[in-house]
Amino acid sequence: MKQSFRPSPNSFKNTFCVFHEVPLDAIDGLEVQYASKAGSSYYYTKEGMYRLSNHWGRLANSKWRLEPMQETSLSKQKLGFALWTSFYPDNAEDKLYYLEANFDTKTVQYQHKNNPSYDQKAVLRTSFETAKRIKQVRNLFELTSWAKYFEYDDLDNLRMKIINGLIYTNKSLEEIKSEQR
């Protein structure tokens, strides 16, 4: 009889993890090892966890994000996979998070300091401070009304300077903007 791998139920409390979307057929032959009251199904392997769910983000006491596949699926149910080594500790007090901006897609994400791709340059912040900066960066990406107070030749270049200031310094948004005037 094949013994199934099952982690401790408390293994995922207060964790941050980025799952990567995979095709639904990745779980063919696997049995659901846990089904949540909210309708998510969990499949455990020795390498990591598959999670089939229609909701991602803040989950009870954890922050789990799904990075979508290149070709988006129309299904509301998404299957994500994460290696066991991709689960990092989370709490509200420690400076655990940094921001990454994608200027091509005009998006911003937060990442954990234990992420192997962290270059030690972006400033680490608490969850609350990170959420505040994310909102500021998104406003800079989505709105243009703030730019009427500046003289500039290239809005995208101005936007990049201000956003990089938010990511790589502890200066306030107002301080960063005043340096660009």
C-alpha positions as CSV (number, residue, x, y, z in Angstrom):
1,M,0.0,0.0,0.0
2,K,1.4,3.4,-1.0
3,Q,1.8,5.7,1.9
4,S,0.8,9.4,1.3
5,F,3.0,12.3,2.3
6,R,1.2,14.6,4.8
7,P,2.8,17.6,6.5
8,S,1.9,18.8,10.0
9,P,-1.4,20.7,10.0
10,N,0.3,23.7,11.6
11,S,3.1,23.8,9.0
12,F,1.3,26.6,7.0
13,K,0.2,28.9,9.8
14,N,1.6,32.4,9.5
15,T,3.4,31.8,6.2
16,F,3.9,33.7,2.9
17,C,4.2,31.7,-0.3
18,V,4.1,32.3,-4.1
19,F,2.4,29.5,-5.9
20,H,2.8,29.0,-9.7
21,E,-0.2,28.1,-11.7
22,V,0.0,24.8,-13.4
23,P,-2.4,22.9,-15.7
24,L,-5.2,21.0,-14.0
25,D,-3.9,17.7,-15.3
26,A,-0.9,18.0,-13.0
27,I,-3.0,16.5,-10.2
28,D,-4.2,13.5,-12.3
29,G,-3.8,10.4,-10.1
30,L,-3.3,12.4,-6.9
31,E,-5.9,12.2,-4.1
32,V,-7.1,15.2,-2.2
33,Q,-5.5,15.1,1.3
34,Y,-7.3,18.1,2.7
35,A,-10.4,20.0,1.7
36,S,-11.1,23.3,3.4
37,K,-14.5,24.6,4.4
38,A,-14.0,27.4,1.9
39,G,-13.8,24.9,-1.0
40,S,-10.0,24.6,-1.6
41,S,-8.4,21.2,-2.2
42,Y,-4.9,20.4,-1.2
43,Y,-2.6,17.7,-2.7
44,Y,0.7,17.0,-1.0
45,T,3.8,15.5,-2.6
46,K,7.3,15.0,-1.2
47,E,8.4,18.0,-3.4
48,G,5.6,20.4,-2.5
49,M,1.9,21.3,-2.4
50,Y,-0.8,21.6,-5.1
51,R,-3.7,23.9,-4.1
52,L,-6.9,24.0,-6.2
53,S,-8.9,27.0,-5.3
54,N,-11.0,29.9,-6.6
55,H,-9.5,32.4,-4.1
56,W,-5.9,33.4,-3.4
57,G,-4.2,36.1,-1.4
58,R,-4.8,36.5,2.3
59,L,-6.0,33.2,3.8
60,A,-6.8,33.1,7.5
61,N,-3.3,33.7,8.9
62,S,-1.3,33.3,5.7
63,K,-0.5,35.2,2.5
64,W,-0.5,32.9,-0.5
65,R,-0.3,34.4,-4.0
66,L,-0.8,32.7,-7.3
67,E,1.4,33.7,-10.2
68,P,-0.7,32.9,-13.4
69,M,0.4,30.9,-16.3
70,Q,1.3,32.7,-19.6
71,E,-1.9,31.4,-21.2
72,T,-4.7,32.4,-18.9
73,S,-7.4,29.8,-18.2
74,L,-11.1,30.8,-18.1
75,S,-11.8,28.6,-15.1
76,K,-12.4,30.3,-11.8
77,Q,-10.7,27.3,-10.1
78,K,-6.9,27.7,-10.4
79,L,-4.3,25.1,-9.6
80,G,-1.1,26.3,-8.1
81,F,2.1,24.5,-7.0
82,A,4.7,25.5,-4.5
83,L,7.8,23.8,-3.3
84,W,8.0,23.2,0.4
85,T,11.1,25.5,0.5
86,S,8.9,28.3,-0.9
87,F,6.9,28.7,2.4
88,Y,8.4,31.6,4.4
89,P,7.5,32.8,7.9
90,D,5.1,35.8,8.2
91,N,4.2,38.1,11.0
92,A,3.1,41.7,11.4
93,E,6.1,43.0,13.4
94,D,9.2,42.1,11.4
95,K,10.5,43.7,8.3
96,L,10.0,40.8,6.0
97,Y,8.8,42.2,2.7
98,Y,10.2,44.2,-0.3
99,L,8.6,45.5,-3.5
100,E,9.2,44.6,-7.1
101,A,7.8,46.9,-9.8
102,N,7.3,45.8,-13.4
103,F,7.4,49.0,-15.5
104,D,6.3,47.2,-18.7
105,T,3.1,45.8,-17.2
106,K,2.7,48.7,-14.7
107,T,2.3,46.3,-11.8
108,V,3.9,45.9,-8.3
109,Q,4.2,42.8,-6.1
110,Y,5.6,42.2,-2.7
111,Q,8.1,39.5,-2.1
112,H,9.6,37.9,1.0
113,K,13.2,38.6,2.1
114,N,13.9,34.8,2.1
115,N,13.1,34.7,-1.7
116,P,16.4,33.5,-3.3
117,S,16.1,36.3,-5.9
118,Y,16.2,39.1,-3.3
119,D,19.2,41.3,-4.2
120,Q,19.4,43.0,-0.8
121,K,18.8,46.5,-2.4
122,A,15.1,47.0,-2.0
123,V,14.2,48.3,1.5
124,L,12.5,45.7,3.8
125,R,9.3,46.7,5.5
126,T,6.6,45.3,7.7
127,S,3.3,44.1,6.2
128,F,1.6,47.3,7.0
129,E,4.3,49.5,5.6
130,T,4.5,47.3,2.5
131,A,0.7,47.6,1.9
132,K,0.9,51.4,2.1
133,R,3.8,51.5,-0.4
134,I,2.0,49.1,-2.8
135,K,-1.0,51.5,-2.8
136,Q,1.2,54.5,-3.6
137,V,3.0,52.6,-6.4
138,R,-0.3,51.5,-7.9
139,N,-1.7,55.0,-7.8
140,L,1.5,56.3,-9.6
141,F,1.0,53.6,-12.3
142,E,-2.7,54.1,-12.7
143,L,-3.2,57.8,-12.3
144,T,-1.7,60.8,-14.1
145,S,-3.3,63.7,-12.2
146,W,-0.3,63.8,-9.8
147,A,2.0,64.6,-12.7
148,K,0.5,68.0,-13.4
149,Y,2.6,69.4,-10.6
150,F,5.9,68.5,-12.4
151,E,7.8,69.7,-15.4
152,Y,8.9,66.6,-17.4
153,D,9.6,65.4,-20.9
154,D,8.9,61.7,-20.2
155,L,6.1,60.7,-17.8
156,D,7.3,57.1,-17.7
157,N,10.8,58.2,-16.7
158,L,9.4,60.5,-14.0
159,R,7.1,57.6,-12.8
160,M,10.1,55.2,-12.7
161,K,12.2,57.6,-10.6
162,I,9.4,58.2,-8.0
163,I,8.5,54.5,-7.8
164,N,12.2,53.4,-7.5
165,G,12.4,56.0,-4.6
166,L,9.5,54.2,-2.9
167,I,11.2,50.8,-3.4
168,Y,14.8,51.6,-2.6
169,T,14.6,54.3,0.1
170,N,12.8,55.0,3.3
171,K,11.9,58.5,2.1
172,S,8.2,59.5,2.1
173,L,6.3,59.9,-1.2
174,E,6.3,63.6,-0.6
175,E,10.1,63.8,-0.1
176,I,10.7,61.7,-3.2
177,K,8.3,63.9,-5.3
178,S,9.9,67.1,-4.0
179,E,13.3,65.9,-5.2
180,Q,11.9,65.5,-8.7
181,R,10.5,69.1,-8.9
